[in-house]
Amino acid sequence: METKKILGSKKTEYWLIAGIISALLVSVFLSAVNPNNPKNTTLDTPTTEITEDTLTYETRDITVGEQSYTVLVSQNEEQRILGLSNRTELPKGIDGMLFIFPEPDTYGIWMKDMQFTIDILWLDEEFNIVDQRLNVSPDTFPESFTPSSPALYVLELPV
């Protein structure tokens, strides 16, 4: 019984392997430069720090969809509880506050002690909007707003 070579010569095998490796490298490169890839946000790299009263917030540049924001980062329990409460405005150059949670869930947001209207965006781990509430007024307190899908981040933006 005769055995046929499936791939052909060694030269053909070499070029086939080289082509597969090239395709994988191109795929990895395109993923790395994708503007919607969360690794392209500067979430992992603080821009500056801002201290208010006894709390210090990192600021970071993030991108949601086509829009870029400079935000205060609320990443511990104390900062998340306080949020944007008791403020009449944000520091100069700051667009909003990003809440970072330990894992995706349906985190509720309320307007306790808020002084201005905000948009609330719930984001997944890739910074895709999974739900939103627009023009949420301080007078909605004590109502709590929750997303329809789990989110890892919440972005609050003054209107």
Summary of the structure (lengths in Angstrom):
residues: 159
radius of gyration: 23.0
end to end distance: 78.0
largest distance: 86.0
contacts: 406
relative contact order: 0.14
helix: 23%
strand: 37%
